[in-house]
Amino acid sequence: MTIGETDDNNVEITAGINDGDQIITSNTSTLQDGNEVDAVVKQDSDTTDSTSDKQDGGADDTASK
């Protein structure tokens, strides 16, 4: 992984991550080589709500969320 600019809260990754890779984004200061971790999938905060789906003629998919 290639790291670009950083500040107190952010790290820019400029290369070395591929589609499907999983990365750790929090509590990294406590990690050590060999630690086991549990993956948690974070929901995208920019998802479209069901109201705008209906206005566009889309199906109401609230049951699947």
N, CA, C, O and CB atoms as a CASP TS submission, in Angstrom:
PFRMAT TS
TARGET T0000
AUTHOR 0000-0000-0000
METHOD Language model
MODEL 1
PARENT N/A
ATOM      1  N   MET     1       0.845  -1.157   0.000  1.00  0.00           N
ATOM      2  CA  MET     1       0.000   0.000   0.000  1.00  0.00           C
ATOM      3  C   MET     1       0.899   1.232   0.000  1.00  0.00           C
ATOM      4  O   MET     1       1.921   1.271   0.686  1.00  0.00           O
ATOM      5  CB  MET     1      -0.966  -0.009   1.213  1.00  0.00           C
ATOM      6  N   THR     2       0.506   2.232  -0.776  1.00  0.00           N
ATOM      7  CA  THR     2       1.242   3.488  -0.825  1.00  0.00           C
ATOM      8  C   THR     2       0.394   4.574  -0.176  1.00  0.00           C
ATOM      9  O   THR     2      -0.755   4.794  -0.559  1.00  0.00           O
ATOM     10  CB  THR     2       1.612   3.868  -2.290  1.00  0.00           C
ATOM     11  N   ILE     3       0.976   5.248   0.809  1.00  0.00           N
ATOM     12  CA  ILE     3       0.261   6.282   1.558  1.00  0.00           C
ATOM     13  C   ILE     3       0.664   7.649   1.039  1.00  0.00           C
ATOM     14  O   ILE     3       1.846   7.931   0.845  1.00  0.00           O
ATOM     15  CB  ILE     3       0.548   6.171   3.077  1.00  0.00           C
ATOM     16  N   GLY     4      -0.344   8.506   0.814  1.00  0.00           N
ATOM     17  CA  GLY     4      -0.114   9.875   0.372  1.00  0.00           C
ATOM     18  C   GLY     4      -0.150  10.820   1.555  1.00  0.00           C
ATOM     19  O   GLY     4       0.554  10.618   2.545  1.00  0.00           O
ATOM     20  N   GLU     5      -0.971  11.849   1.451  1.00  0.00           N
ATOM     21  CA  GLU     5      -1.065  12.857   2.507  1.00  0.00           C
ATOM     22  C   GLU     5      -1.799  12.303   3.724  1.00  0.00           C
ATOM     23  O   GLU     5      -2.692  11.465   3.599  1.00  0.00           O
ATOM     24  CB  GLU     5      -1.779  14.115   1.986  1.00  0.00           C
ATOM     25  N   THR     6      -1.407  12.783   4.903  1.00  0.00           N
ATOM     26  CA  THR     6      -2.060  12.393   6.146  1.00  0.00           C
ATOM     27  C   THR     6      -2.285  13.625   7.021  1.00  0.00           C
ATOM     28  O   THR     6      -1.593  14.634   6.885  1.00  0.00           O
ATOM     29  CB  THR     6      -1.218  11.336   6.899  1.00  0.00           C
ATOM     30  N   ASP     7      -3.255  13.526   7.911  1.00  0.00           N
ATOM     31  CA  ASP     7      -3.431  14.517   8.970  1.00  0.00           C
ATOM     32  C   ASP     7      -3.875  13.771  10.220  1.00  0.00           C
ATOM     33  O   ASP     7      -3.770  12.545  10.270  1.00  0.00           O
ATOM     34  CB  ASP     7      -4.472  15.629   8.562  1.00  0.00           C
ATOM     35  N   ASP     8      -4.364  14.472  11.218  1.00  0.00           N
ATOM     36  CA  ASP     8      -4.727  13.823  12.482  1.00  0.00           C
ATOM     37  C   ASP     8      -5.832  12.778  12.332  1.00  0.00           C
ATOM     38  O   ASP     8      -5.892  11.827  13.112  1.00  0.00           O
ATOM     39  CB  ASP     8      -5.164  14.865  13.479  1.00  0.00           C
ATOM     40  N   ASN     9      -6.702  12.944  11.340  1.00  0.00           N
ATOM     41  CA  ASN     9      -7.860  12.062  11.207  1.00  0.00           C
ATOM     42  C   ASN     9      -7.930  11.277   9.904  1.00  0.00           C
ATOM     43  O   ASN     9      -8.772  10.388   9.775  1.00  0.00           O
ATOM     44  CB  ASN     9      -9.090  12.859  11.343  1.00  0.00           C
ATOM     45  N   ASN    10      -7.080  11.576   8.944  1.00  0.00           N
ATOM     46  CA  ASN    10      -7.204  10.980   7.620  1.00  0.00           C
ATOM     47  C   ASN    10      -5.872  10.481   7.088  1.00  0.00           C
ATOM     48  O   ASN    10      -4.811  11.020   7.403  1.00  0.00           O
ATOM     49  CB  ASN    10      -7.794  11.979   6.656  1.00  0.00           C
ATOM     50  N   VAL    11      -5.954   9.436   6.274  1.00  0.00           N
ATOM     51  CA  VAL    11      -4.788   8.914   5.571  1.00  0.00           C
ATOM     52  C   VAL    11      -5.211   8.680   4.129  1.00  0.00           C
ATOM     53  O   VAL    11      -6.194   7.987   3.870  1.00  0.00           O
ATOM     54  CB  VAL    11      -4.241   7.590   6.239  1.00  0.00           C
ATOM     55  N   GLU    12      -4.471   9.257   3.193  1.00  0.00           N
ATOM     56  CA  GLU    12      -4.751   9.053   1.778  1.00  0.00           C
ATOM     57  C   GLU    12      -3.983   7.832   1.296  1.00  0.00           C
ATOM     58  O   GLU    12      -2.767   7.750   1.468  1.00  0.00           O
ATOM     59  CB  GLU    12      -4.375  10.308   0.945  1.00  0.00           C
ATOM     60  N   ILE    13      -4.691   6.881   0.692  1.00  0.00           N
ATOM     61  CA  ILE    13      -4.050   5.704   0.116  1.00  0.00           C
ATOM     62  C   ILE    13      -4.053   5.901  -1.388  1.00  0.00           C
ATOM     63  O   ILE    13      -5.118   5.960  -2.002  1.00  0.00           O
ATOM     64  CB  ILE    13      -4.781   4.367   0.531  1.00  0.00           C
ATOM     65  N   THR    14      -2.878   6.003  -1.987  1.00  0.00           N
ATOM     66  CA  THR    14      -2.772   6.333  -3.404  1.00  0.00           C
ATOM     67  C   THR    14      -2.589   5.118  -4.294  1.00  0.00           C
ATOM     68  O   THR    14      -2.791   5.212  -5.505  1.00  0.00           O
ATOM     69  CB  THR    14      -1.636   7.274  -3.618  1.00  0.00           C
ATOM     70  N   ALA    15      -2.214   3.983  -3.729  1.00  0.00           N
ATOM     71  CA  ALA    15      -2.036   2.765  -4.531  1.00  0.00           C
ATOM     72  C   ALA    15      -1.995   1.561  -3.605  1.00  0.00           C
ATOM     73  O   ALA    15      -1.709   1.678  -2.413  1.00  0.00           O
ATOM     74  CB  ALA    15      -0.739   2.840  -5.391  1.00  0.00           C
ATOM     75  N   GLY    16      -2.288   0.398  -4.183  1.00  0.00           N
ATOM     76  CA  GLY    16      -2.121  -0.835  -3.435  1.00  0.00           C
ATOM     77  C   GLY    16      -3.387  -1.460  -2.898  1.00  0.00           C
ATOM     78  O   GLY    16      -3.326  -2.480  -2.211  1.00  0.00           O
ATOM     79  N   ILE    17      -4.551  -0.866  -3.196  1.00  0.00           N
ATOM     80  CA  ILE    17      -5.822  -1.466  -2.790  1.00  0.00           C
ATOM     81  C   ILE    17      -6.574  -1.849  -4.054  1.00  0.00           C
ATOM     82  O   ILE    17      -6.692  -1.054  -4.986  1.00  0.00           O
ATOM     83  CB  ILE    17      -6.669  -0.486  -1.896  1.00  0.00           C
ATOM     84  N   ASN    18      -7.074  -3.056  -4.075  1.00  0.00           N
ATOM     85  CA  ASN    18      -7.803  -3.567  -5.234  1.00  0.00           C
ATOM     86  C   ASN    18      -9.264  -3.786  -4.885  1.00  0.00           C
ATOM     87  O   ASN    18      -9.614  -3.903  -3.710  1.00  0.00           O
ATOM     88  CB  ASN    18      -7.174  -4.873  -5.740  1.00  0.00           C
ATOM     89  N   ASP    19     -10.126  -3.844  -5.908  1.00  0.00           N
ATOM     90  CA  ASP    19     -11.537  -4.161  -5.689  1.00  0.00           C
ATOM     91  C   ASP    19     -11.649  -5.440  -4.882  1.00  0.00           C
ATOM     92  O   ASP    19     -10.975  -6.428  -5.174  1.00  0.00           O
ATOM     93  CB  ASP    19     -12.293  -4.298  -7.033  1.00  0.00           C
ATOM     94  N   GLY    20     -12.497  -5.420  -3.874  1.00  0.00           N
ATOM     95  CA  GLY    20     -12.702  -6.599  -3.042  1.00  0.00           C
ATOM     96  C   GLY    20     -11.800  -6.679  -1.826  1.00  0.00           C
ATOM     97  O   GLY    20     -12.059  -7.480  -0.927  1.00  0.00           O
ATOM     98  N   ASP    21     -10.737  -5.865  -1.769  1.00  0.00           N
ATOM     99  CA  ASP    21      -9.867  -5.859  -0.594  1.00  0.00           C
ATOM    100  C   ASP    21     -10.629  -5.308   0.603  1.00  0.00           C
ATOM    101  O   ASP    21     -11.482  -4.433   0.451  1.00  0.00           O
ATOM    102  CB  ASP    21      -8.588  -5.024  -0.855  1.00  0.00           C
ATOM    103  N   GLN    22     -10.329  -5.810   1.774  1.00  0.00           N
ATOM    104  CA  GLN    22     -10.914  -5.295   3.005  1.00  0.00           C
ATOM    105  C   GLN    22      -9.815  -4.596   3.781  1.00  0.00           C
ATOM    106  O   GLN    22      -8.708  -5.119   3.916  1.00  0.00           O
ATOM    107  CB  GLN    22     -11.574  -6.433   3.852  1.00  0.00           C
ATOM    108  N   ILE    23     -10.126  -3.405   4.295  1.00  0.00           N
ATOM    109  CA  ILE    23      -9.137  -2.643   5.054  1.00  0.00           C
ATOM    110  C   ILE    23      -9.713  -2.282   6.416  1.00  0.00           C
ATOM    111  O   ILE    23     -10.928  -2.175   6.586  1.00  0.00           O
ATOM    112  CB  ILE    23      -8.708  -1.366   4.285  1.00  0.00           C
ATOM    113  N   ILE    24      -8.836  -2.100   7.361  1.00  0.00           N
ATOM    114  CA  ILE    24      -9.230  -1.701   8.714  1.00  0.00           C
ATOM    115  C   ILE    24      -9.145  -0.184   8.785  1.00  0.00           C
ATOM    116  O   ILE    24      -8.125   0.406   8.427  1.00  0.00           O
ATOM    117  CB  ILE    24      -8.322  -2.379   9.814  1.00  0.00           C
ATOM    118  N   THR    25     -10.242   0.454   9.257  1.00  0.00           N
ATOM    119  CA  THR    25     -10.288   1.912   9.271  1.00  0.00           C
ATOM    120  C   THR    25     -10.401   2.515  10.664  1.00  0.00           C
ATOM    121  O   THR    25     -10.350   3.737  10.804  1.00  0.00           O
ATOM    122  CB  THR    25     -11.431   2.378   8.446  1.00  0.00           C
ATOM    123  N   SER    26     -10.554   1.691  11.698  1.00  0.00           N
ATOM    124  CA  SER    26     -10.646   2.244  13.049  1.00  0.00           C
ATOM    125  C   SER    26      -9.922   1.334  14.032  1.00  0.00           C
ATOM    126  O   SER    26      -9.735   0.143  13.782  1.00  0.00           O
ATOM    127  CB  SER    26     -12.123   2.426  13.469  1.00  0.00           C
ATOM    128  N   ASN    27      -9.524   1.917  15.146  1.00  0.00           N
ATOM    129  CA  ASN    27      -8.801   1.202  16.206  1.00  0.00           C
ATOM    130  C   ASN    27      -7.524   0.538  15.699  1.00  0.00           C
ATOM    131  O   ASN    27      -7.123  -0.507  16.210  1.00  0.00           O
ATOM    132  CB  ASN    27      -9.701   0.153  16.830  1.00  0.00           C
ATOM    133  N   THR    28      -6.892   1.132  14.710  1.00  0.00           N
ATOM    134  CA  THR    28      -5.688   0.536  14.134  1.00  0.00           C
ATOM    135  C   THR    28      -4.478   0.641  15.056  1.00  0.00           C
ATOM    136  O   THR    28      -3.529  -0.131  14.914  1.00  0.00           O
ATOM    137  CB  THR    28      -5.374   1.194  12.815  1.00  0.00           C
ATOM    138  N   SER    29      -4.495   1.575  15.990  1.00  0.00           N
ATOM    139  CA  SER    29      -3.336   1.740  16.871  1.00  0.00           C
ATOM    140  C   SER    29      -3.166   0.573  17.835  1.00  0.00           C
ATOM    141  O   SER    29      -2.087   0.386  18.398  1.00  0.00           O
ATOM    142  CB  SER    29      -3.463   3.029  17.655  1.00  0.00           C
ATOM    143  N   THR    30      -4.220  -0.213  18.031  1.00  0.00           N
ATOM    144  CA  THR    30      -4.137  -1.343  18.959  1.00  0.00           C
ATOM    145  C   THR    30      -3.793  -2.659  18.268  1.00  0.00           C
ATOM    146  O   THR    30      -3.611  -3.676  18.937  1.00  0.00           O
ATOM    147  CB  THR    30      -5.442  -1.494  19.699  1.00  0.00           C
ATOM    148  N   LEU    31      -3.702  -2.653  16.943  1.00  0.00           N
ATOM    149  CA  LEU    31      -3.421  -3.887  16.206  1.00  0.00           C
ATOM    150  C   LEU    31      -1.957  -4.276  16.286  1.00  0.00           C
ATOM    151  O   LEU    31      -1.066  -3.426  16.311  1.00  0.00           O
ATOM    152  CB  LEU    31      -3.830  -3.736  14.755  1.00  0.00           C
ATOM    153  N   GLN    32      -1.732  -5.573  16.326  1.00  0.00           N
ATOM    154  CA  GLN    32      -0.383  -6.123  16.273  1.00  0.00           C
ATOM    155  C   GLN    32      -0.387  -7.261  15.271  1.00  0.00           C
ATOM    156  O   GLN    32      -1.438  -7.848  15.013  1.00  0.00           O
ATOM    157  CB  GLN    32       0.100  -6.607  17.681  1.00  0.00           C
ATOM    158  N   ASP    33       0.771  -7.587  14.699  1.00  0.00           N
ATOM    159  CA  ASP    33       0.873  -8.707  13.772  1.00  0.00           C
ATOM    160  C   ASP    33       0.299  -9.959  14.410  1.00  0.00           C
ATOM    161  O   ASP    33       0.605 -10.281  15.558  1.00  0.00           O
ATOM    162  CB  ASP    33       2.334  -8.939  13.350  1.00  0.00           C
ATOM    163  N   GLY    34      -0.536 -10.661  13.657  1.00  0.00           N
ATOM    164  CA  GLY    34      -1.110 -11.906  14.133  1.00  0.00           C
ATOM    165  C   GLY    34      -2.447 -11.781  14.829  1.00  0.00           C
ATOM    166  O   GLY    34      -3.080 -12.795  15.123  1.00  0.00           O
ATOM    167  N   ASN    35      -2.909 -10.530  15.110  1.00  0.00           N
ATOM    168  CA  ASN    35      -4.226 -10.357  15.735  1.00  0.00           C
ATOM    169  C   ASN    35      -5.328 -10.866  14.820  1.00  0.00           C
ATOM    170  O   ASN    35      -5.264 -10.690  13.603  1.00  0.00           O
ATOM    171  CB  ASN    35      -4.471  -8.881  16.083  1.00  0.00           C
ATOM    172  N   GLU    36      -6.347 -11.502  15.411  1.00  0.00           N
ATOM    173  CA  GLU    36      -7.534 -11.875  14.658  1.00  0.00           C
ATOM    174  C   GLU    36      -8.499 -10.699  14.678  1.00  0.00           C
ATOM    175  O   GLU    36      -8.629 -10.011  15.690  1.00  0.00           O
ATOM    176  CB  GLU    36      -8.197 -13.159  15.243  1.00  0.00           C
ATOM    177  N   VAL    37      -9.171 -10.473  13.561  1.00  0.00           N
ATOM    178  CA  VAL    37     -10.162  -9.400  13.479  1.00  0.00           C
ATOM    179  C   VAL    37     -11.448  -9.954  12.888  1.00  0.00           C
ATOM    180  O   VAL    37     -11.428 -10.927  12.133  1.00  0.00           O
ATOM    181  CB  VAL    37      -9.633  -8.212  12.628  1.00  0.00           C
ATOM    182  N   ASP    38     -12.570  -9.328  13.236  1.00  0.00           N
ATOM    183  CA  ASP    38     -13.864  -9.672  12.662  1.00  0.00           C
ATOM    184  C   ASP    38     -14.255  -8.572  11.689  1.00  0.00           C
ATOM    185  O   ASP    38     -14.273  -7.397  12.055  1.00  0.00           O
ATOM    186  CB  ASP    38     -14.952  -9.858  13.771  1.00  0.00           C
ATOM    187  N   ALA    39     -14.568  -8.941  10.453  1.00  0.00           N
ATOM    188  CA  ALA    39     -14.963  -7.961   9.441  1.00  0.00           C
ATOM    189  C   ALA    39     -16.387  -7.496   9.688  1.00  0.00           C
ATOM    190  O   ALA    39     -17.274  -8.305   9.958  1.00  0.00           O
ATOM    191  CB  ALA    39     -14.833  -8.554   8.027  1.00  0.00           C
ATOM    192  N   VAL    40     -16.605  -6.185   9.594  1.00  0.00           N
ATOM    193  CA  VAL    40     -17.927  -5.589   9.709  1.00  0.00           C
ATOM    194  C   VAL    40     -18.139  -4.758   8.456  1.00  0.00           C
ATOM    195  O   VAL    40     -17.341  -3.872   8.152  1.00  0.00           O
ATOM    196  CB  VAL    40     -18.072  -4.720  11.018  1.00  0.00           C
ATOM    197  N   VAL    41     -19.213  -5.042   7.727  1.00  0.00           N
ATOM    198  CA  VAL    41     -19.501  -4.307   6.503  1.00  0.00           C
ATOM    199  C   VAL    41     -20.286  -3.060   6.866  1.00  0.00           C
ATOM    200  O   VAL    41     -21.361  -3.139   7.460  1.00  0.00           O
ATOM    201  CB  VAL    41     -20.287  -5.185   5.484  1.00  0.00           C
ATOM    202  N   LYS    42     -19.738  -1.904   6.502  1.00  0.00           N
ATOM    203  CA  LYS    42     -20.393  -0.638   6.794  1.00  0.00           C
ATOM    204  C   LYS    42     -21.305  -0.273   5.630  1.00  0.00           C
ATOM    205  O   LYS    42     -20.893  -0.343   4.472  1.00  0.00           O
ATOM    206  CB  LYS    42     -19.352   0.484   7.057  1.00  0.00           C
ATOM    207  N   GLN    43     -22.548   0.118   5.933  1.00  0.00           N
ATOM    208  CA  GLN    43     -23.494   0.542   4.912  1.00  0.00           C
ATOM    209  C   GLN    43     -23.059   1.885   4.346  1.00  0.00           C
ATOM    210  O   GLN    43     -22.567   2.741   5.081  1.00  0.00           O
ATOM    211  CB  GLN    43     -24.928   0.627   5.486  1.00  0.00           C
ATOM    212  N   ASP    44     -23.238   2.074   3.042  1.00  0.00           N
ATOM    213  CA  ASP    44     -22.930   3.345   2.387  1.00  0.00           C
ATOM    214  C   ASP    44     -23.932   4.388   2.858  1.00  0.00           C
ATOM    215  O   ASP    44     -25.137   4.148   2.788  1.00  0.00           O
ATOM    216  CB  ASP    44     -22.961   3.205   0.832  1.00  0.00           C
ATOM    217  N   SER    45     -23.470   5.537   3.334  1.00  0.00           N
ATOM    218  CA  SER    45     -24.356   6.576   3.858  1.00  0.00           C
ATOM    219  C   SER    45     -25.036   7.365   2.750  1.00  0.00           C
ATOM    220  O   SER    45     -25.927   8.165   3.036  1.00  0.00           O
ATOM    221  CB  SER    45     -23.581   7.518   4.750  1.00  0.00           C
ATOM    222  N   ASP    46     -24.642   7.167   1.490  1.00  0.00           N
ATOM    223  CA  ASP    46     -25.227   7.904   0.377  1.00  0.00           C
ATOM    224  C   ASP    46     -26.294   7.102  -0.359  1.00  0.00           C
ATOM    225  O   ASP    46     -26.542   7.353  -1.539  1.00  0.00           O
ATOM    226  CB  ASP    46     -24.146   8.315  -0.589  1.00  0.00           C
ATOM    227  N   THR    47     -26.932   6.139   0.313  1.00  0.00           N
ATOM    228  CA  THR    47     -27.953   5.331  -0.351  1.00  0.00           C
ATOM    229  C   THR    47     -29.203   6.158  -0.577  1.00  0.00           C
ATOM    230  O   THR    47     -29.504   7.069   0.193  1.00  0.00           O
ATOM    231  CB  THR    47     -28.283   4.076   0.473  1.00  0.00           C
ATOM    232  N   THR    48     -29.920   5.840  -1.622  1.00  0.00           N
ATOM    233  CA  THR    48     -31.149   6.542  -1.966  1.00  0.00           C
ATOM    234  C   THR    48     -32.286   5.990  -1.125  1.00  0.00           C
ATOM    235  O   THR    48     -32.405   4.775  -0.960  1.00  0.00           O
ATOM    236  CB  THR    48     -31.464   6.408  -3.477  1.00  0.00           C
ATOM    237  N   ASP    49     -33.126   6.872  -0.591  1.00  0.00           N
ATOM    238  CA  ASP    49     -34.248   6.385   0.210  1.00  0.00           C
ATOM    239  C   ASP    49     -35.378   5.890  -0.690  1.00  0.00           C
ATOM    240  O   ASP    49     -35.397   6.173  -1.888  1.00  0.00           O
ATOM    241  CB  ASP    49     -34.761   7.492   1.148  1.00  0.00           C
ATOM    242  N   SER    50     -36.321   5.148  -0.104  1.00  0.00           N
ATOM    243  CA  SER    50     -37.386   4.528  -0.889  1.00  0.00           C
ATOM    244  C   SER    50     -38.340   5.562  -1.477  1.00  0.00           C
ATOM    245  O   SER    50     -38.994   5.277  -2.480  1.00  0.00           O
ATOM    246  CB  SER    50     -38.160   3.545  -0.030  1.00  0.00           C
ATOM    247  N   THR    51     -38.442   6.752  -0.886  1.00  0.00           N
ATOM    248  CA  THR    51     -39.336   7.777  -1.412  1.00  0.00           C
ATOM    249  C   THR    51     -38.892   8.212  -2.800  1.00  0.00           C
ATOM    250  O   THR    51     -39.721   8.300  -3.706  1.00  0.00           O
ATOM    251  CB  THR    51     -39.388   8.982  -0.468  1.00  0.00           C
ATOM    252  N   SER    52     -37.615   8.484  -2.988  1.00  0.00           N
ATOM    253  CA  SER    52     -37.142   8.901  -4.300  1.00  0.00           C
ATOM    254  C   SER    52     -37.199   7.752  -5.295  1.00  0.00           C
ATOM    255  O   SER    52     -37.366   7.991  -6.491  1.00  0.00           O
ATOM    256  CB  SER    52     -35.723   9.441  -4.204  1.00  0.00           C
ATOM    257  N   ASP    53     -37.064   6.505  -4.832  1.00  0.00           N
ATOM    258  CA  ASP    53     -37.212   5.351  -5.718  1.00  0.00           C
ATOM    259  C   ASP    53     -38.620   5.315  -6.291  1.00  0.00           C
ATOM    260  O   ASP    53     -38.802   5.077  -7.485  1.00  0.00           O
ATOM    261  CB  ASP    53     -36.903   4.038  -4.967  1.00  0.00           C
ATOM    262  N   LYS    54     -39.617   5.552  -5.443  1.00  0.00           N
ATOM    263  CA  LYS    54     -41.002   5.511  -5.892  1.00  0.00           C
ATOM    264  C   LYS    54     -41.274   6.628  -6.889  1.00  0.00           C
ATOM    265  O   LYS    54     -41.992   6.418  -7.867  1.00  0.00           O
ATOM    266  CB  LYS    54     -41.958   5.617  -4.699  1.00  0.00           C
ATOM    267  N   GLN    55     -40.713   7.812  -6.660  1.00  0.00           N
ATOM    268  CA  GLN    55     -40.929   8.926  -7.567  1.00  0.00           C
ATOM    269  C   GLN    55     -40.363   8.627  -8.946  1.00  0.00           C
ATOM    270  O   GLN    55     -40.899   9.104  -9.946  1.00  0.00           O
ATOM    271  CB  GLN    55     -40.304  10.192  -7.007  1.00  0.00           C
ATOM    272  N   ASP    56     -39.303   7.856  -9.016  1.00  0.00           N
ATOM    273  CA  ASP    56     -38.689   7.494 -10.284  1.00  0.00           C
ATOM    274  C   ASP    56     -39.323   6.250 -10.888  1.00  0.00           C
ATOM    275  O   ASP    56     -38.885   5.781 -11.938  1.00  0.00           O
ATOM    276  CB  ASP    56     -37.206   7.278 -10.100  1.00  0.00           C
ATOM    277  N   GLY    57     -40.349   5.708 -10.236  1.00  0.00           N
ATOM    278  CA  GLY    57     -40.992   4.515 -10.746  1.00  0.00           C
ATOM    279  C   GLY    57     -40.360   3.233 -10.267  1.00  0.00           C
ATOM    280  O   GLY    57     -40.730   2.150 -10.720  1.00  0.00           O
ATOM    281  N   GLY    58     -39.407   3.336  -9.354  1.00  0.00           N
ATOM    282  CA  GLY    58     -38.739   2.154  -8.826  1.00  0.00           C
ATOM    283  C   GLY    58     -39.596   1.447  -7.799  1.00  0.00           C
ATOM    284  O   GLY    58     -40.529   2.028  -7.246  1.00  0.00           O
ATOM    285  N   ALA    59     -39.281   0.217  -7.551  1.00  0.00           N
ATOM    286  CA  ALA    59     -40.015  -0.567  -6.558  1.00  0.00           C
ATOM    287  C   ALA    59     -39.640  -0.118  -5.161  1.00  0.00           C
ATOM    288  O   ALA    59     -38.536   0.377  -4.934  1.00  0.00           O
ATOM    289  CB  ALA    59     -39.736  -2.071  -6.730  1.00  0.00           C
ATOM    290  N   ASP    60     -40.556  -0.291  -4.228  1.00  0.00           N
ATOM    291  CA  ASP    60     -40.292  -0.002  -2.830  1.00  0.00           C
ATOM    292  C   ASP    60     -39.474  -1.150  -2.269  1.00  0.00           C
ATOM    293  O   ASP    60     -39.987  -2.254  -2.084  1.00  0.00           O
ATOM    294  CB  ASP    60     -41.614   0.204  -2.025  1.00  0.00           C
ATOM    295  N   ASP    61     -38.197  -0.891  -1.997  1.00  0.00           N
ATOM    296  CA  ASP    61     -37.314  -1.963  -1.536  1.00  0.00           C
ATOM    297  C   ASP    61     -37.006  -1.875  -0.055  1.00  0.00           C
ATOM    298  O   ASP    61     -35.982  -2.393   0.392  1.00  0.00           O
ATOM    299  CB  ASP    61     -36.029  -1.940  -2.312  1.00  0.00           C
ATOM    300  N   THR    62     -37.877  -1.226   0.724  1.00  0.00           N
ATOM    301  CA  THR    62     -37.601  -1.063   2.150  1.00  0.00           C
ATOM    302  C   THR    62     -37.562  -2.395   2.875  1.00  0.00           C
ATOM    303  O   THR    62     -36.884  -2.509   3.896  1.00  0.00           O
ATOM    304  CB  THR    62     -38.641  -0.166   2.787  1.00  0.00           C
ATOM    305  N   ALA    63     -38.260  -3.398   2.388  1.00  0.00           N
ATOM    306  CA  ALA    63     -38.252  -4.705   3.049  1.00  0.00           C
ATOM    307  C   ALA    63     -36.896  -5.376   2.939  1.00  0.00           C
ATOM    308  O   ALA    63     -36.543  -6.203   3.780  1.00  0.00           O
ATOM    309  CB  ALA    63     -39.323  -5.606   2.454  1.00  0.00           C
ATOM    310  N   SER    64     -36.128  -5.029   1.907  1.00  0.00           N
ATOM    311  CA  SER    64     -34.825  -5.669   1.722  1.00  0.00           C
ATOM    312  C   SER    64     -33.701  -4.930   2.406  1.00  0.00           C
ATOM    313  O   SER    64     -32.567  -5.411   2.403  1.00  0.00           O
ATOM    314  CB  SER    64     -34.517  -5.791   0.266  1.00  0.00           C
ATOM    315  N   LYS    65     -33.973  -3.763   3.002  1.00  0.00           N
ATOM    316  CA  LYS    65     -32.914  -2.982   3.657  1.00  0.00           C
ATOM    317  C   LYS    65     -32.738  -3.414   5.076  1.00  0.00           C
ATOM    318  O   LYS    65     -31.892  -2.871   5.786  1.00  0.00           O
ATOM    319  CB  LYS    65     -33.218  -1.495   3.608  1.00  0.00           C
TER
END
